[in-house]
């Protein structure tokens, strides 16, 4: 079995923190996972900066009342892909989505949800 590197475990910790805060719908703690100049790609939108990210989080919590279940994380520390089962108030719930994270200094600089 391959041992997880420090960079990999750091990425996994940041992602787990994001998932836990998301499940509590704790906007402040979710936003804290993002860099000041973070970019998010979701549902055809591109959002840039913490203020835009915060608006996106508030909107998606209100719209979908989502819950996450982390299924796995693959990556090298600076780039990671997390398979997350997302359930909520939307057609087809639950769905499994791939969250593509770019991580710098323990914060998300980019997130693309596919």
N, CA, C and O atoms as CSV, one atom per row, in Angstrom:
chain,resi,resn,atom,element,x,y,z
A,1,UNK,N,N,0.849,-1.175,0.000
A,1,UNK,CA,C,0.000,0.000,0.000
A,1,UNK,C,C,0.897,1.242,0.000
A,1,UNK,O,O,1.878,1.316,0.740
A,2,UNK,N,N,0.539,2.214,-0.846
A,2,UNK,CA,C,1.328,3.436,-0.961
A,2,UNK,C,C,1.045,4.365,0.220
A,2,UNK,O,O,-0.110,4.625,0.556
A,3,UNK,N,N,2.105,4.857,0.837
A,3,UNK,CA,C,1.968,5.787,1.961
A,3,UNK,C,C,1.595,7.169,1.438
A,3,UNK,O,O,2.148,7.631,0.440
A,4,UNK,N,N,0.670,7.815,2.105
A,4,UNK,CA,C,0.240,9.159,1.719
A,4,UNK,C,C,1.328,10.158,2.071
A,4,UNK,O,O,1.855,10.145,3.183
A,5,UNK,N,N,1.669,11.037,1.108
A,5,UNK,CA,C,2.688,12.044,1.378
A,5,UNK,C,C,2.102,13.151,2.229
A,5,UNK,O,O,0.884,13.253,2.376
A,6,UNK,N,N,2.974,13.985,2.793
A,6,UNK,CA,C,2.517,15.123,3.603
A,6,UNK,C,C,1.658,16.055,2.770
A,6,UNK,O,O,0.635,16.545,3.248
A,7,UNK,N,N,2.063,16.309,1.515
A,7,UNK,CA,C,1.283,17.190,0.639
A,7,UNK,C,C,-0.098,16.601,0.376
A,7,UNK,O,O,-1.099,17.317,0.400
A,8,UNK,N,N,-0.149,15.287,0.124
A,8,UNK,CA,C,-1.444,14.639,-0.107
A,8,UNK,C,C,-2.315,14.722,1.137
A,8,UNK,O,O,-3.502,15.038,1.044
A,9,UNK,N,N,-1.736,14.442,2.301
A,9,UNK,CA,C,-2.544,14.458,3.513
A,9,UNK,C,C,-2.994,15.887,3.836
A,9,UNK,O,O,-4.080,16.085,4.381
A,10,UNK,N,N,-2.159,16.888,3.500
A,10,UNK,CA,C,-2.545,18.281,3.694
A,10,UNK,C,C,-3.740,18.631,2.808
A,10,UNK,O,O,-4.678,19.284,3.264
A,11,UNK,N,N,-3.711,18.204,1.550
A,11,UNK,CA,C,-4.836,18.437,0.630
A,11,UNK,C,C,-6.087,17.754,1.163
A,11,UNK,O,O,-7.164,18.350,1.183
A,12,UNK,N,N,-5.947,16.509,1.594
A,12,UNK,CA,C,-7.097,15.767,2.116
A,12,UNK,C,C,-7.668,16.450,3.359
A,12,UNK,O,O,-8.886,16.512,3.526
A,13,UNK,N,N,-6.802,16.960,4.226
A,13,UNK,CA,C,-7.277,17.670,5.428
A,13,UNK,C,C,-8.076,18.914,5.053
A,13,UNK,O,O,-9.132,19.176,5.629
A,14,UNK,N,N,-7.569,19.683,4.083
A,14,UNK,CA,C,-8.270,20.900,3.653
A,14,UNK,C,C,-9.634,20.545,3.058
A,14,UNK,O,O,-10.628,21.218,3.329
A,15,UNK,N,N,-9.676,19.502,2.259
A,15,UNK,CA,C,-10.934,19.066,1.634
A,15,UNK,C,C,-11.906,18.560,2.698
A,15,UNK,O,O,-13.095,18.872,2.645
A,16,UNK,N,N,-11.413,17.784,3.659
A,16,UNK,CA,C,-12.281,17.287,4.739
A,16,UNK,C,C,-12.850,18.436,5.566
A,16,UNK,O,O,-14.008,18.396,5.981
A,17,UNK,N,N,-12.024,19.468,5.806
A,17,UNK,CA,C,-12.481,20.652,6.539
A,17,UNK,C,C,-13.601,21.353,5.757
A,17,UNK,O,O,-14.595,21.787,6.340
A,18,UNK,N,N,-13.433,21.458,4.447
A,18,UNK,CA,C,-14.436,22.066,3.567
A,18,UNK,C,C,-15.747,21.274,3.599
A,18,UNK,O,O,-16.826,21.858,3.701
A,19,UNK,N,N,-15.650,19.956,3.514
A,19,UNK,CA,C,-16.837,19.097,3.534
A,19,UNK,C,C,-17.561,19.214,4.875
A,19,UNK,O,O,-18.786,19.338,4.906
A,20,UNK,N,N,-16.822,19.176,5.976
A,20,UNK,CA,C,-17.440,19.284,7.308
A,20,UNK,C,C,-18.150,20.625,7.475
A,20,UNK,O,O,-19.278,20.673,7.966
A,21,UNK,N,N,-17.497,21.713,7.070
A,21,UNK,CA,C,-18.115,23.050,7.183
A,21,UNK,C,C,-19.341,23.152,6.270
A,21,UNK,O,O,-20.343,23.769,6.631
A,22,UNK,N,N,-19.251,22.547,5.096
A,22,UNK,CA,C,-20.372,22.572,4.153
A,22,UNK,C,C,-21.579,21.837,4.721
A,22,UNK,O,O,-22.712,22.291,4.564
A,23,UNK,N,N,-21.347,20.714,5.375
A,23,UNK,CA,C,-22.455,19.945,5.947
A,23,UNK,C,C,-23.122,20.672,7.104
A,23,UNK,O,O,-24.289,20.423,7.407
A,24,UNK,N,N,-22.382,21.576,7.756
A,24,UNK,CA,C,-22.966,22.390,8.831
A,24,UNK,C,C,-23.587,23.671,8.279
A,24,UNK,O,O,-24.222,24.437,9.003
A,25,UNK,N,N,-23.382,23.884,6.959
A,25,UNK,CA,C,-23.820,25.134,6.306
A,25,UNK,C,C,-23.214,26.344,7.010
A,25,UNK,O,O,-23.855,27.385,7.154
A,26,UNK,N,N,-21.962,26.185,7.447
A,26,UNK,CA,C,-21.207,27.218,8.158
A,26,UNK,C,C,-20.453,28.065,7.124
A,26,UNK,O,O,-19.310,27.770,6.775
A,27,UNK,N,N,-21.108,29.108,6.652
A,27,UNK,CA,C,-20.581,29.923,5.553
A,27,UNK,C,C,-19.194,30.466,5.877
A,27,UNK,O,O,-18.299,30.398,5.034
A,28,UNK,N,N,-18.996,30.999,7.071
A,28,UNK,CA,C,-17.709,31.581,7.449
A,28,UNK,C,C,-16.585,30.547,7.362
A,28,UNK,O,O,-15.506,30.844,6.850
A,29,UNK,N,N,-16.836,29.338,7.859
A,29,UNK,CA,C,-15.816,28.288,7.831
A,29,UNK,C,C,-15.581,27.761,6.420
A,29,UNK,O,O,-14.459,27.387,6.080
A,30,UNK,N,N,-16.622,27.726,5.599
A,30,UNK,CA,C,-16.453,27.310,4.198
A,30,UNK,C,C,-15.570,28.329,3.477
A,30,UNK,O,O,-14.594,27.959,2.825
A,31,UNK,N,N,-15.916,29.607,3.598
A,31,UNK,CA,C,-15.163,30.676,2.929
A,31,UNK,C,C,-13.705,30.676,3.385
A,31,UNK,O,O,-12.814,30.993,2.596
A,32,UNK,N,N,-13.452,30.327,4.637
A,32,UNK,CA,C,-12.083,30.299,5.169
A,32,UNK,C,C,-11.199,29.278,4.452
A,32,UNK,O,O,-9.974,29.360,4.538
A,33,UNK,N,N,-11.796,28.327,3.752
A,33,UNK,CA,C,-11.035,27.322,3.000
A,33,UNK,C,C,-10.499,27.879,1.678
A,33,UNK,O,O,-9.678,27.234,1.025
A,34,UNK,N,N,-10.957,29.073,1.278
A,34,UNK,CA,C,-10.614,29.639,-0.029
A,34,UNK,C,C,-9.596,30.771,0.098
A,34,UNK,O,O,-9.622,31.543,1.057
A,35,UNK,N,N,-8.698,30.856,-0.888
A,35,UNK,CA,C,-7.759,31.974,-0.990
A,35,UNK,C,C,-8.539,33.239,-1.365
A,35,UNK,O,O,-9.651,33.161,-1.888
A,36,UNK,N,N,-7.948,34.388,-1.094
A,36,UNK,CA,C,-8.602,35.665,-1.389
A,36,UNK,C,C,-8.963,35.817,-2.870
A,36,UNK,O,O,-9.985,36.415,-3.207
A,37,UNK,N,N,-8.120,35.272,-3.748
A,37,UNK,CA,C,-8.346,35.402,-5.193
A,37,UNK,C,C,-8.845,34.105,-5.824
A,37,UNK,O,O,-8.635,33.873,-7.014
A,38,UNK,N,N,-9.501,33.264,-5.035
A,38,UNK,CA,C,-9.978,31.961,-5.515
A,38,UNK,C,C,-10.943,32.108,-6.686
A,38,UNK,O,O,-11.660,33.101,-6.811
A,39,UNK,N,N,-10.936,31.081,-7.542
A,39,UNK,CA,C,-11.847,30.999,-8.675
A,39,UNK,C,C,-12.656,29.710,-8.523
A,39,UNK,O,O,-12.105,28.646,-8.239
A,40,UNK,N,N,-13.984,29.826,-8.720
A,40,UNK,CA,C,-14.870,28.661,-8.662
A,40,UNK,C,C,-15.599,28.552,-9.990
A,40,UNK,O,O,-16.131,29.535,-10.506
A,41,UNK,N,N,-15.616,27.335,-10.538
A,41,UNK,CA,C,-16.375,27.027,-11.747
A,41,UNK,C,C,-17.477,26.051,-11.349
A,41,UNK,O,O,-17.194,24.930,-10.927
A,42,UNK,N,N,-18.744,26.478,-11.482
A,42,UNK,CA,C,-19.876,25.629,-11.102
A,42,UNK,C,C,-21.098,26.024,-11.920
A,42,UNK,O,O,-21.401,27.207,-12.072
A,43,UNK,N,N,-21.795,25.018,-12.446
A,43,UNK,CA,C,-23.032,25.220,-13.202
A,43,UNK,C,C,-22.880,26.296,-14.276
A,43,UNK,O,O,-23.763,27.138,-14.439
A,44,UNK,N,N,-21.767,26.273,-15.007
A,44,UNK,CA,C,-21.540,27.209,-16.090
A,44,UNK,C,C,-21.114,28.602,-15.657
A,44,UNK,O,O,-20.922,29.476,-16.502
A,45,UNK,N,N,-20.963,28.823,-14.363
A,45,UNK,CA,C,-20.540,30.130,-13.843
A,45,UNK,C,C,-19.065,30.095,-13.471
A,45,UNK,O,O,-18.528,29.058,-13.081
A,46,UNK,N,N,-18.420,31.262,-13.602
A,46,UNK,CA,C,-17.054,31.430,-13.118
A,46,UNK,C,C,-17.083,32.570,-12.117
A,46,UNK,O,O,-17.405,33.710,-12.454
A,47,UNK,N,N,-16.742,32.240,-10.882
A,47,UNK,CA,C,-16.760,33.221,-9.796
A,47,UNK,C,C,-15.337,33.485,-9.347
A,47,UNK,O,O,-14.542,32.553,-9.222
A,48,UNK,N,N,-15.006,34.747,-9.104
A,48,UNK,CA,C,-13.633,35.100,-8.722
A,48,UNK,C,C,-13.642,35.950,-7.452
A,48,UNK,O,O,-14.368,36.940,-7.359
A,49,UNK,N,N,-12.820,35.548,-6.472
A,49,UNK,CA,C,-12.665,36.302,-5.237
A,49,UNK,C,C,-13.561,35.790,-4.126
A,49,UNK,O,O,-14.607,35.189,-4.374
A,50,UNK,N,N,-13.129,36.041,-2.885
A,50,UNK,CA,C,-13.842,35.524,-1.708
A,50,UNK,C,C,-15.279,36.028,-1.613
A,50,UNK,O,O,-16.166,35.281,-1.201
A,51,UNK,N,N,-15.521,37.286,-1.987
A,51,UNK,CA,C,-16.873,37.842,-1.907
A,51,UNK,C,C,-17.810,37.088,-2.849
A,51,UNK,O,O,-18.934,36.756,-2.471
A,52,UNK,N,N,-17.355,36.817,-4.072
A,52,UNK,CA,C,-18.154,36.064,-5.040
A,52,UNK,C,C,-18.356,34.625,-4.561
A,52,UNK,O,O,-19.442,34.062,-4.704
A,53,UNK,N,N,-17.306,34.039,-3.996
A,53,UNK,CA,C,-17.401,32.670,-3.471
A,53,UNK,C,C,-18.423,32.620,-2.340
A,53,UNK,O,O,-19.236,31.699,-2.276
A,54,UNK,N,N,-18.383,33.598,-1.456
A,54,UNK,CA,C,-19.343,33.634,-0.342
A,54,UNK,C,C,-20.777,33.734,-0.869
A,54,UNK,O,O,-21.665,33.043,-0.370
A,55,UNK,N,N,-21.010,34.576,-1.862
A,55,UNK,CA,C,-22.342,34.692,-2.458
A,55,UNK,C,C,-22.806,33.391,-3.065
A,55,UNK,O,O,-23.972,33.020,-2.931
A,56,UNK,N,N,-21.893,32.686,-3.741
A,56,UNK,CA,C,-22.193,31.385,-4.345
A,56,UNK,C,C,-22.559,30.366,-3.262
A,56,UNK,O,O,-23.508,29.600,-3.429
A,57,UNK,N,N,-21.819,30.353,-2.164
A,57,UNK,CA,C,-22.088,29.407,-1.077
A,57,UNK,C,C,-23.470,29.671,-0.476
A,57,UNK,O,O,-24.263,28.745,-0.306
A,58,UNK,N,N,-23.754,30.929,-0.156
A,58,UNK,CA,C,-25.053,31.283,0.429
A,58,UNK,C,C,-26.188,30.876,-0.515
A,58,UNK,O,O,-27.189,30.304,-0.084
A,59,UNK,N,N,-26.020,31.175,-1.803
A,59,UNK,CA,C,-27.050,30.858,-2.806
A,59,UNK,C,C,-27.282,29.347,-2.916
A,59,UNK,O,O,-28.426,28.896,-2.962
A,60,UNK,N,N,-26.196,28.567,-2.958
A,60,UNK,CA,C,-26.356,27.120,-3.128
A,60,UNK,C,C,-26.927,26.464,-1.870
A,60,UNK,O,O,-27.678,25.494,-1.971
A,61,UNK,N,N,-26.581,26.979,-0.687
A,61,UNK,CA,C,-27.176,26.449,0.545
A,61,UNK,C,C,-28.681,26.692,0.526
A,61,UNK,O,O,-29.465,25.780,0.790
A,62,UNK,N,N,-29.085,27.927,0.213
A,62,UNK,CA,C,-30.514,28.264,0.189
A,62,UNK,C,C,-31.267,27.475,-0.872
A,62,UNK,O,O,-32.375,26.995,-0.630
A,63,UNK,N,N,-30.661,27.343,-2.049
A,63,UNK,CA,C,-31.331,26.705,-3.188
A,63,UNK,C,C,-31.420,25.184,-3.038
A,63,UNK,O,O,-32.460,24.593,-3.330
A,64,UNK,N,N,-30.335,24.548,-2.585
A,64,UNK,CA,C,-30.264,23.087,-2.605
A,64,UNK,C,C,-30.274,22.420,-1.236
A,64,UNK,O,O,-30.525,21.218,-1.150
A,65,UNK,N,N,-30.011,23.152,-0.176
A,65,UNK,CA,C,-29.945,22.575,1.179
A,65,UNK,C,C,-29.115,21.279,1.166
A,65,UNK,O,O,-29.534,20.245,1.686
A,66,UNK,N,N,-27.942,21.373,0.563
A,66,UNK,CA,C,-27.120,20.204,0.267
A,66,UNK,C,C,-26.444,19.598,1.493
A,66,UNK,O,O,-26.271,20.236,2.531
A,67,UNK,N,N,-26.073,18.334,1.315
A,67,UNK,CA,C,-25.214,17.607,2.247
A,67,UNK,C,C,-24.189,16.870,1.404
A,67,UNK,O,O,-24.501,16.383,0.317
A,68,UNK,N,N,-22.967,16.789,1.907
A,68,UNK,CA,C,-21.871,16.135,1.198
A,68,UNK,C,C,-21.474,14.845,1.905
A,68,UNK,O,O,-21.540,14.732,3.129
A,69,UNK,N,N,-21.059,13.880,1.092
A,69,UNK,CA,C,-20.423,12.674,1.610
A,69,UNK,C,C,-19.153,12.480,0.790
A,69,UNK,O,O,-19.218,12.187,-0.404
A,70,UNK,N,N,-18.003,12.643,1.430
A,70,UNK,CA,C,-16.717,12.502,0.749
A,70,UNK,C,C,-16.465,11.024,0.470
A,70,UNK,O,O,-16.411,10.211,1.392
A,71,UNK,N,N,-16.312,10.685,-0.806
A,71,UNK,CA,C,-16.107,9.290,-1.200
A,71,UNK,C,C,-14.639,8.949,-1.409
A,71,UNK,O,O,-14.245,7.790,-1.277
A,72,UNK,N,N,-13.824,9.957,-1.737
A,72,UNK,CA,C,-12.397,9.706,-1.948
A,72,UNK,C,C,-11.695,10.931,-2.476
A,72,UNK,O,O,-12.314,11.833,-3.041
A,73,UNK,N,N,-10.369,10.948,-2.278
A,73,UNK,CA,C,-9.530,12.056,-2.744
A,73,UNK,C,C,-8.312,11.472,-3.447
A,73,UNK,O,O,-7.654,10.571,-2.926
A,74,UNK,N,N,-8.016,12.001,-4.649
A,74,UNK,CA,C,-6.794,11.637,-5.366
A,74,UNK,C,C,-6.069,12.923,-5.704
A,74,UNK,O,O,-6.697,13.919,-6.061
A,75,UNK,N,N,-4.736,12.907,-5.592
A,75,UNK,CA,C,-4.000,14.097,-5.977
A,75,UNK,C,C,-2.604,14.136,-5.417
A,75,UNK,O,O,-2.181,13.247,-4.678
A,76,UNK,N,N,-1.887,15.200,-5.787
A,76,UNK,CA,C,-0.474,15.321,-5.430
A,76,UNK,C,C,-0.193,16.403,-4.400
A,76,UNK,O,O,0.969,16.708,-4.132
A,77,UNK,N,N,-1.213,16.976,-3.829
A,77,UNK,CA,C,-0.991,18.007,-2.825
A,77,UNK,C,C,-1.394,19.382,-3.310
A,77,UNK,O,O,-2.108,20.098,-2.609
A,78,UNK,N,N,-0.943,19.769,-4.512
A,78,UNK,CA,C,-1.355,21.068,-5.040
A,78,UNK,C,C,-2.582,20.942,-5.929
A,78,UNK,O,O,-3.332,21.903,-6.105
A,79,UNK,N,N,-2.782,19.767,-6.483
A,79,UNK,CA,C,-3.978,19.492,-7.282
A,79,UNK,C,C,-4.596,18.204,-6.769
A,79,UNK,O,O,-3.910,17.195,-6.604
A,80,UNK,N,N,-5.891,18.247,-6.519
A,80,UNK,CA,C,-6.577,17.064,-6.006
A,80,UNK,C,C,-7.977,17.005,-6.596
A,80,UNK,O,O,-8.587,18.031,-6.896
A,81,UNK,N,N,-8.469,15.791,-6.754
A,81,UNK,CA,C,-9.844,15.572,-7.192
A,81,UNK,C,C,-10.540,14.781,-6.095
A,81,UNK,O,O,-10.073,13.722,-5.677
A,82,UNK,N,N,-11.670,15.319,-5.638
A,82,UNK,CA,C,-12.457,14.651,-4.610
A,82,UNK,C,C,-13.778,14.212,-5.220
A,82,UNK,O,O,-14.483,15.008,-5.840
A,83,UNK,N,N,-14.104,12.952,-5.041
A,83,UNK,CA,C,-15.427,12.448,-5.425
A,83,UNK,C,C,-16.339,12.698,-4.225
A,83,UNK,O,O,-16.088,12.202,-3.126
A,84,UNK,N,N,-17.402,13.475,-4.452
A,84,UNK,CA,C,-18.310,13.842,-3.369
A,84,UNK,C,C,-19.737,13.529,-3.782
A,84,UNK,O,O,-20.212,13.977,-4.825
A,85,UNK,N,N,-20.415,12.748,-2.941
A,85,UNK,CA,C,-21.836,12.502,-3.155
A,85,UNK,C,C,-22.594,13.684,-2.566
A,85,UNK,O,O,-22.473,13.997,-1.382
A,86,UNK,N,N,-23.379,14.332,-3.421
A,86,UNK,CA,C,-24.124,15.519,-3.019
A,86,UNK,C,C,-25.606,15.184,-3.018
A,86,UNK,O,O,-26.154,14.733,-4.023
A,87,UNK,N,N,-26.250,15.409,-1.874
A,87,UNK,CA,C,-27.701,15.223,-1.783
A,87,UNK,C,C,-28.316,16.557,-1.400
A,87,UNK,O,O,-27.662,17.413,-0.805
A,88,UNK,N,N,-29.574,16.719,-1.748
A,88,UNK,CA,C,-30.249,17.971,-1.424
A,88,UNK,C,C,-31.581,18.067,-2.133
A,88,UNK,O,O,-32.132,17.067,-2.592
A,89,UNK,N,N,-32.089,19.279,-2.216
A,89,UNK,CA,C,-33.412,19.523,-2.796
A,89,UNK,C,C,-33.280,19.844,-4.281
A,89,UNK,O,O,-33.586,20.953,-4.720
A,90,UNK,N,N,-32.819,18.855,-5.049
A,90,UNK,CA,C,-32.702,19.013,-6.499
A,90,UNK,C,C,-33.033,17.682,-7.163
A,90,UNK,O,O,-32.877,16.617,-6.566
A,91,UNK,N,N,-33.495,17.761,-8.416
A,91,UNK,CA,C,-33.839,16.559,-9.167
A,91,UNK,C,C,-32.619,15.662,-9.310
A,91,UNK,O,O,-31.516,16.137,-9.580
A,92,UNK,N,N,-32.824,14.363,-9.128
A,92,UNK,CA,C,-31.750,13.393,-9.282
A,92,UNK,C,C,-30.891,13.192,-8.056
A,92,UNK,O,O,-29.906,12.456,-8.104
A,93,UNK,N,N,-31.251,13.838,-6.952
A,93,UNK,CA,C,-30.482,13.715,-5.719
A,93,UNK,C,C,-30.548,12.288,-5.198
A,93,UNK,O,O,-31.623,11.689,-5.201
A,94,UNK,N,N,-29.439,11.729,-4.754
A,94,UNK,CA,C,-28.091,12.288,-4.708
A,94,UNK,C,C,-27.339,12.060,-6.025
A,94,UNK,O,O,-27.700,11.183,-6.810
A,95,UNK,N,N,-26.295,12.857,-6.256
A,95,UNK,CA,C,-25.401,12.691,-7.389
A,95,UNK,C,C,-23.970,12.686,-6.872
A,95,UNK,O,O,-23.673,13.257,-5.823
A,96,UNK,N,N,-23.095,12.036,-7.617
A,96,UNK,CA,C,-21.676,12.071,-7.283
A,96,UNK,C,C,-20.992,13.008,-8.262
A,96,UNK,O,O,-21.083,12.835,-9.477
A,97,UNK,N,N,-20.307,14.003,-7.715
A,97,UNK,CA,C,-19.616,15.002,-8.520
A,97,UNK,C,C,-18.123,14.968,-8.209
A,97,UNK,O,O,-17.710,14.646,-7.095
A,98,UNK,N,N,-17.329,15.307,-9.214
A,98,UNK,CA,C,-15.890,15.438,-9.012
A,98,UNK,C,C,-15.569,16.901,-8.774
A,98,UNK,O,O,-15.876,17.755,-9.607
A,99,UNK,N,N,-14.961,17.186,-7.655
A,99,UNK,CA,C,-14.506,18.528,-7.291
A,99,UNK,C,C,-13.010,18.578,-7.570
A,99,UNK,O,O,-12.233,17.868,-6.932
A,100,UNK,N,N,-12.607,19.413,-8.518
A,100,UNK,CA,C,-11.200,19.558,-8.899
A,100,UNK,C,C,-10.637,20.763,-8.155
A,100,UNK,O,O,-11.009,21.905,-8.426
A,101,UNK,N,N,-9.741,20.495,-7.220
A,101,UNK,CA,C,-9.173,21.533,-6.363
A,101,UNK,C,C,-7.733,21.849,-6.753
A,101,UNK,O,O,-6.946,20.943,-7.030
A,102,UNK,N,N,-7.393,23.126,-6.774
A,102,UNK,CA,C,-6.001,23.558,-6.791
A,102,UNK,C,C,-5.776,24.215,-5.435
A,102,UNK,O,O,-6.521,25.107,-5.028
A,103,UNK,N,N,-4.738,23.758,-4.745
A,103,UNK,CA,C,-4.520,24.167,-3.357
A,103,UNK,C,C,-3.148,24.817,-3.235
A,103,UNK,O,O,-2.138,24.255,-3.660
A,104,UNK,N,N,-3.130,26.011,-2.646
A,104,UNK,CA,C,-1.874,26.716,-2.368
A,104,UNK,C,C,-1.916,27.206,-0.931
A,104,UNK,O,O,-2.890,27.827,-0.503
A,105,UNK,N,N,-0.863,26.926,-0.196
A,105,UNK,CA,C,-0.756,27.365,1.209
A,105,UNK,C,C,-1.976,26.964,2.038
A,105,UNK,O,O,-2.454,27.738,2.867
A,106,UNK,N,N,-2.476,25.744,1.805
A,106,UNK,CA,C,-3.576,25.217,2.600
A,106,UNK,C,C,-4.945,25.786,2.270
A,106,UNK,O,O,-5.903,25.545,3.006
A,107,UNK,N,N,-5.060,26.544,1.168
A,107,UNK,CA,C,-6.342,27.146,0.779
A,107,UNK,C,C,-6.631,26.811,-0.687
A,107,UNK,O,O,-5.715,26.576,-1.475
A,108,UNK,N,N,-7.913,26.795,-1.033
A,108,UNK,CA,C,-8.291,26.544,-2.428
A,108,UNK,C,C,-8.067,27.797,-3.255
A,108,UNK,O,O,-8.624,28.854,-2.957
A,109,UNK,N,N,-7.252,27.679,-4.295
A,109,UNK,CA,C,-7.102,28.801,-5.229
A,109,UNK,C,C,-8.051,28.613,-6.407
A,109,UNK,O,O,-8.405,29.576,-7.087
A,110,UNK,N,N,-8.460,27.366,-6.644
A,110,UNK,CA,C,-9.388,27.076,-7.731
A,110,UNK,C,C,-10.195,25.827,-7.392
A,110,UNK,O,O,-9.665,24.851,-6.861
A,111,UNK,N,N,-11.495,25.879,-7.711
A,111,UNK,CA,C,-12.374,24.724,-7.558
A,111,UNK,C,C,-13.238,24.654,-8.810
A,111,UNK,O,O,-13.885,25.631,-9.186
A,112,UNK,N,N,-13.240,23.491,-9.448
A,112,UNK,CA,C,-14.115,23.245,-10.597
A,112,UNK,C,C,-14.953,22.023,-10.276
A,112,UNK,O,O,-14.419,20.965,-9.943
A,113,UNK,N,N,-16.272,22.168,-10.377
A,113,UNK,CA,C,-17.189,21.087,-10.034
A,113,UNK,C,C,-17.745,20.511,-11.328
A,113,UNK,O,O,-18.323,21.223,-12.150
A,114,UNK,N,N,-17.557,19.204,-11.489
A,114,UNK,CA,C,-17.959,18.543,-12.738
A,114,UNK,C,C,-18.789,17.317,-12.465
A,114,UNK,O,O,-19.213,16.638,-13.400
